[in-house]
Amino acid sequence: MTSEHKKKSPPIFYVHILQYRKIFHSLPVNPMRNFIALQFTQFFRQLEVHDHVQMIKIQNKIKQMMFKKSLYFFIKLKN
């Protein structure tokens, strides 16, 4: 049953996109907010991450970027 469930569940990265979208939309209105959210959505779709360890590393970078309110970490993450 667990193997069948794993096949039907969405890839990890889609779940995280939804979580981060919620966080971004709860932030104060900021001209960069929607741009950053869109950039991350596109970035996650390109990655197609299925590995939890890799996902956690990316999550940590996103958290850093969000707290610093800067695109620096996103650019660093992308390269």
Secondary structure, DSSP 8 states (H G I E B T S, - for coil): -HHHHHHHS--HHHHHHHHHHHHHHHS---TTHHHHHHHHHHHHHHH----HHHHHHHHHHHHHHHHHT-SHHHHHHH-
